[in-house]
Amino acid sequence: MDTLENRSRDVQERTFCKWLNTKLELNGYPPMTSLVKDLSDGDVSLGRYNKNPRIRVQKAENVNKALAFITERGVRLTNIGPEDIIDGNLKLILGMIWTLVLRFTIADISEEGLSAKEGLLLWCQRKTAPYKEVDVQDFSHSWSDGLALCALIHCHRPDLLDYDKLDKADRHGNTRLAFRVAADHLNIPQLLEVEDLCDSHHPDERSVMTYIASFFHAFSSMDQAQTVSRRVEKFAELMQSLWVSRNDYERRVRLLLTSLSEMQSLWAASTFVGTYTDAKEQSSNFTTYKQTTKRNWVTEKQDVATLFGNVQTKLRTYGLREYTPPPGLGLPDLDNAWKDLLASEAKRSRSINAEIRQIKETLRKKYANLANEFEQHLHRISSRLTAIEGPLESQQEEVQQIQTHMPSLSDALDKVGIAEAECRAANIEENDYTVFTCQDLEFELELFAQSIAKKIAFIDNQIVSRNMTNLTPAQLEQFESTFRYFDKDESNTLNLSEMAAALASLGIIYSDEDLDYIYNELTEVYGAVTFEAFINLLVDITEDQTTSQQLRDSFRGIASSKPFVTELDLRIAQLPASAIEYLREVMPRRQNDAGEPEYDYDKWLDDAFVEQS
C-alpha cells in the first residue's frame, strides 16, 4: 500500500544508505546496496568479528559487537537488538541510523545558542534571508522548489550559480542544478533524488535534514578555512600596519632630528656683518622660524609621540612584544634633541639682541660724534666771524676766507644727516651722547650763512660809503638805513618796487616810466640795484636836484603848507605804502587834539641835512 509512511521509509532507506556509504568510502570499505541485507550479518563498518558468518549466532555476535561499539561512543539505542537487525526490521534499522545521523552529523550543529535541528533551521533561515523567494520554515515543504538549495549555494559561493537568472518556476530544474553544483563543486553527495523533493506532497524531514546537514558542514568547513585565512590575513595586516607605522615613526623621527640639527648648525655658522639692516633681517628670520618652522616641529613632535604610543598600545592589545626603536630614535632621544634646540634657540636670541643693542649704541655714538664735532667746528668759525676787525679790506678778505668753509660744513652736515637717518632706521629715539638734532645744526648753519652774507654786505657797503666823499655822514647813515629797511630779503639788492619805495621815502618821486628806465640802467651797469648802485643814484640825484630846501618845499606841498604832514597827506600824495611806513617810523611826531599823529618833516630834514654856511 503506497502510503506517506511507506514513501518516507523508502526515501529514508535510500538517503541513509547513501549517507552510510559516504562514511564507508572515507575508510576504504565497499559501499552498501541494501540496509536490510548488508546490516543483517554485521559485516559492515559497524564492526567485524566473524568473517563470512553463516549461522545466526555468528551474525548475532557481529551485530552485538557493532552495537556495543556504538554504545561506547555515547550513542543511546533504544528498542533495538541484534535480532531486529538480523531479521531485517527496516523501521528499527532506520531509527537506529537516524540516531547515528543525529549524533554524528546534526547534534554538533550550533547557531546562536540553538543546537541540532533548531540550530540547523536557524542557520538555513539566516543564510537565505536575503532571497525574497525563499522562506525556510521547516525541513520539508520549504525545500520543494530547489530555490532554498540554490540560495544556500549562492550565499556562500556566488561564483557557482547566478541566482538572479534562475527560472523561479522551474522546480525540477532548480533542484537538479543545486544537486549537481553541490556534488561537483562542494563535494556534497547527492543523498536525495529530485523527485524526493519536487514530486512529494510532504518531503521526508529526516532525509532533508540529513542532506541539508551536509551543506552546513561543507560550508562550515569552508567558513573555518576562511576564518583561518581571515585570521592569518588579519594578523598579516596587523603586522604590516605595525611595520608601516614603525617605519613611518622612524622616518619621521630621523627627519625631525636631522632638521633640528641642521637648524642649530646654521645658527652656529651664522655671522653678523655689523649693520642694523643685517641684524634686523636675522632677527626677522628668527621670528619667522619660531612662528612657522618651529610650530610645525612642535606639531610633528607631538604626532610622532602619539604614533609611538599607538604602536605600543596596538602591540599590547594583541599581546605582542613591545616595539623598541633603533638606537638614537627613541622618544627620550627626541626629547634630548629638543632640549638642545631650545638651548640653541635661547643662545641665538641672545646673540641677535646683543648685536642689535651694540649696533644701536654704535650708531648713537657715531651720530653724536659727528653732531658734536660739527657744532664745535661751526662755533669756532662763527667766533672768527664775530671777532673780525681792522681795515675794511682786511675784514673783507677774512670774511671771504671764512666763506670758503661753507662747502666743507655742508658736507659735514650731510654726514650728520646720514648718521641721523641710520639711527632713525634703527628705531633709535633717544641719544644721551648729544643734545643736537640734525635740524638744530641745519638751523645754525643757515644762520651762519646769513651772518656771512650780512657781514660781506655790511663791509661792502661800508667801503662804498667810505668812498662817497661828496655825501655827509648823516646822509650816508640815512641812505644806508633806508636801503637796509627796504632790502626785505637781505640780499643787499633792491628790486624795482623796493627801489621805488626807498626813493619815495626820501621824497624822490618818479613816474613808472622813469623808474623802469633808472632800474634797467642800474641793473645793466651794476648787475643789480646794489647798495653801491643805490648810493651812486642818490649822489647823482642829490647833486643835481635834492637839496634840503627842495625837500622842504616838496613836503610843504604834500602838507598843503602845514608845518607837519599826516599819514592821510602822504596817502593822498600817492606815496607807496612801504615809503609811508618808513616815514612814519623815522620822522618825529606828536599827537593833535584828536589824538592823531602829526609828523614834523622840518625837524627830520634838519637832522638829515647839514646846514650850509
Wavefront OBJ file of the C-alpha trace (Angstrom):
o trace
v 0.000 0.000 0.000
v 1.536 3.328 -1.160
v 1.159 5.452 1.930
v 3.020 8.530 3.048
v 4.807 6.453 5.681
v 5.947 3.927 3.103
v 7.191 6.620 0.748
v 9.062 8.311 3.577
v 10.555 4.938 4.580
v 11.742 4.354 1.019
v 13.276 7.803 0.828
v 14.947 7.353 4.215
v 16.301 3.926 3.251
v 17.869 5.383 0.140
v 19.128 8.515 1.860
v 20.547 6.722 4.912
v 22.181 4.094 2.737
v 23.926 6.841 0.755
v 24.877 8.583 3.979
v 26.426 5.365 5.334
v 28.255 4.816 2.050
v 29.898 8.241 2.380
v 31.305 7.138 5.717
v 32.356 3.693 4.420
v 34.087 5.169 1.399
v 36.082 7.529 3.616
v 37.518 4.485 5.423
v 38.075 2.319 2.378
v 35.124 -0.056 2.781
v 32.921 -1.171 -0.126
v 29.566 0.583 -0.442
v 26.256 -0.893 0.699
v 23.440 -1.662 -1.622
v 20.706 -2.524 0.913
v 20.385 -1.615 4.538
v 18.494 -4.776 5.430
v 20.730 -7.221 3.612
v 24.121 -5.613 4.319
v 23.495 -4.970 8.002
v 21.940 -8.336 8.867
v 25.280 -10.228 9.063
v 27.118 -7.446 10.922
v 29.854 -7.381 8.284
v 29.861 -3.629 7.882
v 31.732 -0.752 9.249
v 29.838 -1.035 12.480
v 32.286 -3.713 13.477
v 33.528 -7.165 12.414
v 34.079 -10.295 14.341
v 33.338 -13.271 12.162
v 34.206 -13.081 8.501
v 31.607 -14.590 6.218
v 29.174 -15.541 9.024
v 26.984 -18.412 8.024
v 24.907 -19.128 11.022
v 22.654 -16.837 13.043
v 24.878 -16.996 16.082
v 27.863 -15.652 14.156
v 25.730 -12.872 12.698
v 24.379 -12.053 16.150
v 27.897 -11.861 17.551
v 28.917 -9.486 14.778
v 25.881 -7.278 15.313
v 26.398 -7.277 19.090
v 29.981 -6.195 18.533
v 28.778 -3.317 16.376
v 26.040 -2.223 18.782
v 28.490 -2.289 21.680
v 30.876 -0.091 19.723
v 28.053 2.387 19.076
v 27.068 2.422 22.744
v 30.671 3.008 23.791
v 30.654 6.143 21.638
v 27.885 7.605 23.761
v 25.025 6.812 21.416
v 21.970 5.610 23.245
v 19.989 2.986 21.305
v 16.502 2.021 22.442
v 14.060 -0.700 21.350
v 16.518 -2.415 19.038
v 18.559 -5.569 19.471
v 20.744 -7.806 17.348
v 17.808 -9.923 16.277
v 15.969 -6.849 14.904
v 18.860 -6.137 12.606
v 19.423 -9.776 11.662
v 15.704 -10.143 10.951
v 15.769 -7.017 8.787
v 13.365 -4.814 10.759
v 13.623 -1.803 8.465
v 11.737 0.557 10.734
v 14.009 -0.108 13.674
v 17.090 -0.082 11.436
v 16.084 3.343 10.057
v 15.506 4.603 13.580
v 18.964 3.404 14.632
v 20.629 5.034 11.649
v 18.712 8.280 12.277
v 20.072 8.202 15.781
v 23.564 7.907 14.303
v 22.826 10.761 11.899
v 21.669 12.944 14.753
v 24.685 12.033 16.876
v 27.444 12.344 14.294
v 26.012 14.823 11.779
v 23.381 17.045 13.358
v 23.973 17.088 17.116
v 27.134 19.199 16.849
v 25.378 21.935 14.848
v 25.024 25.169 16.832
v 23.750 28.573 15.797
v 23.261 31.452 18.214
v 22.662 29.185 21.216
v 20.407 26.770 19.375
v 21.609 23.267 18.545
v 20.727 20.253 16.412
v 17.517 20.686 14.429
v 16.687 24.172 15.728
v 20.235 25.369 15.165
v 20.321 23.941 11.621
v 16.955 25.558 10.826
v 18.105 28.941 12.145
v 21.308 28.664 10.123
v 19.283 27.994 6.951
v 16.951 30.899 7.686
v 19.813 33.339 8.250
v 21.661 32.314 5.087
v 18.577 32.515 2.865
v 17.031 35.666 4.410
v 18.267 37.996 1.611
v 16.442 35.928 -1.036
v 12.824 37.097 -1.235
v 11.529 33.960 -2.990
v 12.850 31.711 -0.196
v 11.088 31.212 3.138
v 12.586 28.355 5.137
v 10.202 27.305 7.899
v 10.868 23.554 8.074
v 12.829 20.703 6.520
v 10.015 19.598 4.202
v 7.900 21.901 2.006
v 10.373 24.790 2.244
v 12.811 22.801 0.055
v 10.420 21.511 -2.623
v 11.222 24.103 -5.347
v 15.029 23.924 -5.203
v 15.300 27.708 -4.580
v 16.333 27.304 -0.948
v 19.156 24.952 -2.016
v 20.251 27.367 -4.751
v 20.116 30.243 -2.249
v 22.361 28.351 0.191
v 24.905 27.710 -2.549
v 24.730 31.279 -3.910
v 25.047 32.746 -0.442
v 28.403 31.022 0.094
v 29.647 30.598 -3.458
v 28.032 33.166 -5.758
v 30.541 32.154 -8.410
v 28.897 28.718 -8.823
v 25.463 29.855 -9.988
v 23.620 33.036 -10.923
v 20.622 33.083 -8.635
v 19.026 36.117 -10.305
v 18.897 34.311 -13.646
v 17.122 31.235 -12.282
v 13.661 30.432 -13.562
v 11.909 30.592 -10.247
v 9.047 28.442 -11.527
v 11.299 25.570 -12.696
v 11.189 23.453 -9.545
v 12.849 20.378 -11.040
v 15.497 22.366 -12.928
v 16.445 24.423 -9.887
v 16.662 21.326 -7.665
v 18.658 19.379 -10.241
v 21.057 22.336 -10.654
v 21.561 22.578 -6.897
v 22.262 18.788 -6.619
v 24.765 18.895 -9.474
v 26.613 22.008 -8.288
v 26.771 20.665 -4.718
v 28.165 17.308 -5.858
v 30.582 18.670 -8.470
v 31.933 21.724 -6.682
v 31.199 21.355 -2.978
v 31.848 17.625 -2.559
v 28.343 17.157 -1.112
v 26.976 13.722 -2.101
v 23.507 13.669 -3.618
v 21.621 11.848 -0.866
v 18.212 12.697 -2.362
v 16.608 12.468 -5.752
v 14.921 15.376 -7.469
v 11.581 13.612 -7.148
v 12.055 13.213 -3.384
v 11.692 16.979 -3.073
v 9.721 18.156 -6.057
v 7.149 15.389 -6.532
v 6.292 14.716 -2.907
v 3.460 16.435 -1.081
v 5.465 16.152 2.114
v 9.219 15.627 1.562
v 10.711 13.458 4.270
v 12.027 15.644 7.061
v 14.775 13.310 8.284
v 16.134 12.775 4.780
v 16.073 16.508 4.047
v 17.754 17.295 7.357
v 20.466 14.712 6.650
v 21.141 16.264 3.250
v 20.984 19.874 4.470
v 23.346 18.999 7.333
v 25.914 18.124 4.639
v 25.614 21.725 3.378
v 26.129 23.052 6.890
v 29.279 21.007 7.406
v 30.590 21.747 3.912
v 30.112 25.484 4.322
v 31.239 25.379 7.950
v 34.494 23.823 6.773
v 34.680 26.496 4.143
v 33.890 29.168 6.785
v 36.504 27.660 9.067
v 39.041 27.748 6.247
v 38.004 31.301 5.523
v 38.177 32.092 9.223
v 41.692 30.680 9.363
v 42.605 32.639 6.265
v 40.992 35.754 7.645
v 42.806 35.264 10.926
v 46.117 34.932 9.133
v 45.194 37.792 6.830
v 44.150 39.957 9.762
v 47.339 39.179 11.611
v 49.380 39.846 8.481
v 47.534 43.135 8.016
v 48.120 43.945 11.669
v 51.820 43.211 11.422
v 52.059 45.096 8.149
v 50.282 48.109 9.629
v 52.626 47.952 12.620
v 55.595 47.671 10.273
v 54.357 50.670 8.288
v 53.718 52.623 11.486
v 57.144 51.786 12.888
v 58.853 52.713 9.619
v 56.830 55.912 9.495
v 57.774 56.702 13.086
v 61.472 56.051 12.488
v 61.468 58.016 9.237
v 59.727 60.999 10.784
v 61.852 60.992 13.950
v 65.028 60.699 11.887
v 63.896 63.558 9.635
v 62.898 65.703 12.619
v 66.213 65.074 14.383
v 68.071 65.967 11.188
v 66.079 69.183 10.817
v 66.766 70.189 14.424
v 70.477 69.523 13.999
v 70.715 71.387 10.693
v 68.994 74.443 12.131
v 71.397 74.540 15.083
v 74.360 74.150 12.734
v 73.014 77.016 10.620
v 72.762 79.242 13.687
v 76.252 78.284 14.850
v 77.732 79.200 11.459
v 75.784 82.455 11.187
v 77.763 85.708 11.440
v 76.851 89.395 11.607
v 78.203 91.990 9.179
v 77.792 94.816 11.693
v 74.866 96.661 10.109
v 71.458 97.180 11.627
v 69.800 96.003 8.410
v 71.615 92.668 8.579
v 70.918 92.184 12.301
v 67.270 93.123 11.870
v 66.925 90.735 8.928
v 68.379 87.902 11.007
v 66.011 88.823 13.840
v 63.058 88.791 11.444
v 64.130 85.404 10.066
v 64.400 84.072 13.622
v 60.896 85.319 14.444
v 59.539 83.759 11.253
v 61.214 80.480 12.208
v 59.503 80.477 15.610
v 56.108 81.265 14.085
v 56.298 78.718 11.245
v 59.048 76.102 11.230
v 59.197 75.597 14.979
v 55.429 75.307 15.269
v 55.481 72.645 12.571
v 58.182 70.826 14.523
v 56.163 71.066 17.737
v 53.203 69.529 15.936
v 55.384 66.837 14.377
v 56.997 66.030 17.732
v 53.569 65.548 19.264
v 52.399 63.492 16.300
v 55.343 61.074 16.397
v 54.903 60.665 20.154
v 51.239 59.836 19.559
v 52.196 57.457 16.760
v 54.684 55.687 19.027
v 52.022 55.377 21.739
v 49.520 53.988 19.236
v 52.011 51.357 18.084
v 52.712 50.272 21.658
v 49.004 50.196 22.509
v 48.226 48.046 19.471
v 51.065 45.659 20.326
v 49.842 45.304 23.911
v 46.275 44.827 22.723
v 47.287 41.799 20.672
v 49.767 40.517 23.236
v 52.746 41.233 21.001
v 56.214 42.203 22.103
v 56.658 45.927 22.630
v 58.443 47.956 19.978
v 61.926 49.211 20.764
v 63.108 51.921 18.337
v 66.634 51.747 16.905
v 69.333 53.488 18.953
v 69.015 57.244 18.775
v 65.398 57.217 17.561
v 63.553 56.791 20.853
v 61.291 59.422 22.388
v 63.917 60.193 25.079
v 66.431 60.849 22.270
v 63.939 63.202 20.646
v 63.311 64.956 23.975
v 67.052 65.465 24.495
v 67.432 66.825 20.964
v 64.526 69.175 21.644
v 66.188 70.438 24.829
v 69.366 71.100 22.806
v 67.270 73.028 20.278
v 65.703 75.183 22.986
v 69.156 75.936 24.424
v 70.446 76.877 20.962
v 67.342 78.979 20.428
v 67.986 80.944 23.600
v 71.616 81.449 22.643
v 70.622 82.579 19.156
v 68.076 85.036 20.554
v 70.630 86.499 22.980
v 73.254 86.899 20.260
v 70.816 88.703 17.936
v 69.580 91.011 20.699
v 73.135 91.746 21.824
v 74.149 92.543 18.237
v 71.198 94.892 17.792
v 71.964 96.638 21.088
v 75.619 97.005 20.127
v 74.758 98.363 16.686
v 72.327 100.876 18.178
v 74.926 102.005 20.673
v 77.498 102.359 17.895
v 75.039 104.366 15.789
v 74.254 106.656 18.742
v 77.946 107.347 19.325
v 78.621 107.794 15.628
v 75.854 110.356 15.273
v 76.790 112.111 18.497
v 80.447 112.404 17.478
v 79.565 113.832 14.079
v 76.978 116.235 15.505
v 79.164 117.441 18.354
v 82.210 117.873 16.109
v 80.112 119.809 13.566
v 78.684 122.126 16.201
v 82.135 122.751 17.696
v 83.646 123.466 14.276
v 80.783 125.772 13.390
v 81.171 127.573 16.707
v 84.891 128.121 16.114
v 84.304 129.579 12.673
v 81.397 131.700 13.942
v 83.671 133.043 16.618
v 86.209 134.006 13.962
v 83.495 135.849 12.067
v 82.400 137.716 15.169
v 85.950 138.636 16.103
v 86.861 140.203 12.709
v 88.231 143.735 12.982
v 90.703 146.040 11.319
v 90.713 147.756 7.938
v 87.666 147.085 5.783
v 89.706 145.423 3.067
v 91.310 143.080 5.620
v 87.899 142.305 7.073
v 86.541 141.681 3.592
v 89.372 139.265 2.853
v 88.901 137.471 6.190
v 85.150 137.055 5.650
v 85.716 135.703 2.173
v 88.223 133.203 3.579
v 85.688 132.134 6.207
v 83.081 131.763 3.484
v 85.271 129.103 1.812
v 84.447 126.798 4.751
v 80.769 126.625 3.766
v 81.114 123.663 1.312
v 83.011 121.581 3.862
v 80.449 122.499 6.503
v 77.633 121.426 4.182
v 79.394 118.120 3.520
v 79.877 117.570 7.236
v 76.205 118.325 7.849
v 75.266 115.804 5.146
v 77.214 113.163 7.055
v 75.334 114.102 10.197
v 72.077 113.714 8.285
v 73.094 110.265 7.026
v 74.002 109.200 10.560
v 70.673 110.506 11.834
v 68.847 108.563 9.095
v 70.685 105.409 10.179
v 69.562 105.993 13.761
v 66.015 106.588 12.607
v 66.071 103.376 10.573
v 67.278 101.539 13.697
v 64.353 103.000 15.699
v 66.701 104.978 17.923
v 64.663 107.731 19.556
v 66.983 108.830 22.339
v 70.678 109.691 22.439
v 72.433 110.533 25.676
v 75.676 111.452 23.911
v 74.472 114.686 22.299
v 71.754 117.332 22.594
v 71.885 118.354 18.927
v 69.489 117.183 16.269
v 70.217 117.481 12.608
v 67.520 120.179 12.372
v 69.258 122.166 15.093
v 72.523 122.045 13.184
v 70.866 122.889 9.879
v 69.309 125.968 11.505
v 72.652 127.043 12.980
v 74.419 126.590 9.636
v 71.721 128.593 7.876
v 72.110 131.395 10.429
v 75.860 131.284 9.955
v 75.476 131.544 6.191
v 73.175 134.540 6.660
v 75.665 136.094 9.048
v 78.440 135.778 6.470
v 76.224 137.301 3.797
v 75.261 140.170 6.085
v 78.856 140.715 7.098
v 80.005 140.796 3.498
v 77.173 143.171 2.569
v 77.954 145.375 5.543
v 81.659 145.595 4.724
v 80.948 146.202 1.052
v 78.513 148.961 1.938
v 80.988 150.491 4.351
v 83.621 150.526 1.652
v 81.156 152.196 -0.703
v 80.137 154.670 1.948
v 83.745 155.426 2.768
v 84.441 156.249 -0.863
v 81.464 158.607 -1.128
v 83.295 161.819 -0.116
v 80.589 164.081 -1.570
v 77.989 162.880 0.996
v 77.760 163.849 4.608
v 77.874 161.134 7.276
v 74.274 161.928 8.126
v 73.247 161.447 4.521
v 75.171 158.204 4.308
v 73.536 156.979 7.515
v 70.089 157.975 6.240
v 70.611 156.378 2.815
v 72.121 153.219 4.296
v 69.292 152.782 6.812
v 66.776 153.380 4.017
v 68.462 150.740 1.849
v 68.585 148.219 4.669
v 64.953 148.864 5.535
v 63.680 148.190 2.031
v 66.061 145.257 1.399
v 63.418 142.866 2.757
v 65.147 139.652 1.680
v 68.539 140.894 2.978
v 70.123 140.156 -0.395
v 71.893 143.560 -0.379
v 69.954 144.399 -3.549
v 66.645 146.108 -4.288
v 64.076 145.018 -6.814
v 62.026 147.553 -8.770
v 59.246 148.020 -6.222
v 61.696 148.161 -3.306
v 63.771 150.810 -5.122
v 60.695 152.917 -5.871
v 59.578 152.764 -2.214
v 63.052 153.640 -0.937
v 63.265 156.701 -3.235
v 59.770 157.811 -2.328
v 60.607 157.587 1.388
v 63.373 160.078 0.682
v 60.917 162.389 -1.113
v 62.136 161.399 -4.564
v 59.163 160.623 -6.792
v 59.420 159.346 -10.373
v 56.887 158.204 -12.887
v 56.670 154.490 -13.582
v 58.349 155.003 -16.930
v 61.279 156.864 -15.355
v 61.582 154.249 -12.618
v 61.783 151.461 -15.186
v 64.465 153.332 -17.082
v 66.551 154.024 -13.941
v 66.186 150.441 -12.710
v 67.288 148.978 -16.063
v 70.242 151.367 -16.280
v 71.445 150.404 -12.809
v 70.976 146.713 -13.467
v 72.936 146.966 -16.701
v 75.839 148.791 -15.053
v 75.970 147.060 -11.642
v 74.230 143.765 -12.416
v 71.567 144.643 -9.799
v 70.477 147.578 -7.676
v 73.177 147.053 -5.048
v 73.955 149.367 -2.208
v 76.724 150.900 -4.295
v 74.306 151.425 -7.188
v 71.670 152.917 -4.847
v 74.164 155.280 -3.202
v 75.558 156.414 -6.552
v 71.994 157.026 -7.758
v 71.267 159.146 -4.707
v 74.551 161.019 -5.156
v 73.549 161.871 -8.678
v 70.101 162.896 -7.554
v 71.219 164.980 -4.581
v 73.979 166.671 -6.532
v 71.590 167.676 -9.325
v 68.226 168.156 -7.578
v 67.783 167.213 -3.998
v 68.626 169.924 -1.523
v 67.279 170.453 1.894
v 65.131 173.326 0.643
v 63.829 171.334 -2.270
v 62.708 168.520 0.096
v 61.093 171.083 2.456
v 59.166 172.532 -0.448
v 58.096 169.039 -1.516
v 56.858 168.098 1.983
v 55.178 171.553 2.327
v 53.362 170.923 -0.945
v 52.202 167.453 0.259
v 51.156 169.010 3.640
v 49.247 171.859 1.958
v 51.585 174.423 3.627
v 51.068 172.921 7.092
v 54.225 172.679 9.298
v 53.518 168.991 9.663
v 52.368 166.173 7.479
v 49.782 163.469 8.312
v 49.504 159.877 7.132
v 46.477 160.935 5.088
v 48.558 163.640 3.362
v 51.136 161.023 2.397
v 48.466 158.669 1.046
v 46.810 161.479 -0.950
v 50.254 162.184 -2.435
v 50.171 158.515 -3.628
v 53.446 157.533 -1.964
v 53.992 153.774 -1.870
v 52.765 152.083 1.293
v 56.284 150.952 2.163
v 57.552 154.572 1.890
v 54.704 155.830 4.086
v 55.528 153.147 6.664
v 59.196 154.153 6.658
v 58.428 157.876 7.047
v 56.076 157.125 9.942
v 58.875 155.328 11.703
v 61.714 157.828 11.168
v 60.007 161.291 11.344
v 59.414 162.944 14.724
v 55.736 163.022 15.638
v 53.238 164.467 18.086
v 49.571 163.986 18.837
v 46.963 166.594 17.892
v 43.824 167.288 19.893
v 42.038 164.465 18.119
v 44.791 162.008 19.086
v 46.038 161.683 15.526
v 49.824 161.650 14.844
v 51.357 164.686 13.103
v 54.847 164.225 11.623
v 57.417 167.078 11.799
v 59.157 166.994 8.462
v 61.174 170.158 9.157
v 62.799 168.604 12.230
v 63.540 165.384 10.352
v 65.145 167.287 7.453
v 67.135 169.404 9.860
v 68.568 166.255 11.372
v 69.248 164.706 7.967
v 70.999 167.716 6.330
v 73.917 169.718 7.492
v 73.232 173.453 7.344
v 75.322 175.216 4.660
v 77.225 178.246 5.936
l 1 2 3 4 5 6 7 8 9 10 11 12 13 14 15 16 17 18 19 20 21 22 23 24 25 26 27 28 29 30 31 32 33 34 35 36 37 38 39 40 41 42 43 44 45 46 47 48 49 50 51 52 53 54 55 56 57 58 59 60 61 62 63 64 65 66 67 68 69 70 71 72 73 74 75 76 77 78 79 80 81 82 83 84 85 86 87 88 89 90 91 92 93 94 95 96 97 98 99 100 101 102 103 104 105 106 107 108 109 110 111 112 113 114 115 116 117 118 119 120 121 122 123 124 125 126 127 128 129 130 131 132 133 134 135 136 137 138 139 140 141 142 143 144 145 146 147 148 149 150 151 152 153 154 155 156 157 158 159 160 161 162 163 164 165 166 167 168 169 170 171 172 173 174 175 176 177 178 179 180 181 182 183 184 185 186 187 188 189 190 191 192 193 194 195 196 197 198 199 200 201 202 203 204 205 206 207 208 209 210 211 212 213 214 215 216 217 218 219 220 221 222 223 224 225 226 227 228 229 230 231 232 233 234 235 236 237 238 239 240 241 242 243 244 245 246 247 248 249 250 251 252 253 254 255 256 257 258 259 260 261 262 263 264 265 266 267 268 269 270 271 272 273 274 275 276 277 278 279 280 281 282 283 284 285 286 287 288 289 290 291 292 293 294 295 296 297 298 299 300 301 302 303 304 305 306 307 308 309 310 311 312 313 314 315 316 317 318 319 320 321 322 323 324 325 326 327 328 329 330 331 332 333 334 335 336 337 338 339 340 341 342 343 344 345 346 347 348 349 350 351 352 353 354 355 356 357 358 359 360 361 362 363 364 365 366 367 368 369 370 371 372 373 374 375 376 377 378 379 380 381 382 383 384 385 386 387 388 389 390 391 392 393 394 395 396 397 398 399 400 401 402 403 404 405 406 407 408 409 410 411 412 413 414 415 416 417 418 419 420 421 422 423 424 425 426 427 428 429 430 431 432 433 434 435 436 437 438 439 440 441 442 443 444 445 446 447 448 449 450 451 452 453 454 455 456 457 458 459 460 461 462 463 464 465 466 467 468 469 470 471 472 473 474 475 476 477 478 479 480 481 482 483 484 485 486 487 488 489 490 491 492 493 494 495 496 497 498 499 500 501 502 503 504 505 506 507 508 509 510 511 512 513 514 515 516 517 518 519 520 521 522 523 524 525 526 527 528 529 530 531 532 533 534 535 536 537 538 539 540 541 542 543 544 545 546 547 548 549 550 551 552 553 554 555 556 557 558 559 560 561 562 563 564 565 566 567 568 569 570 571 572 573 574 575 576 577 578 579 580 581 582 583 584 585 586 587 588 589 590 591 592 593 594 595 596 597 598 599 600 601 602 603 604 605 606 607 608 609 610 611 612 613
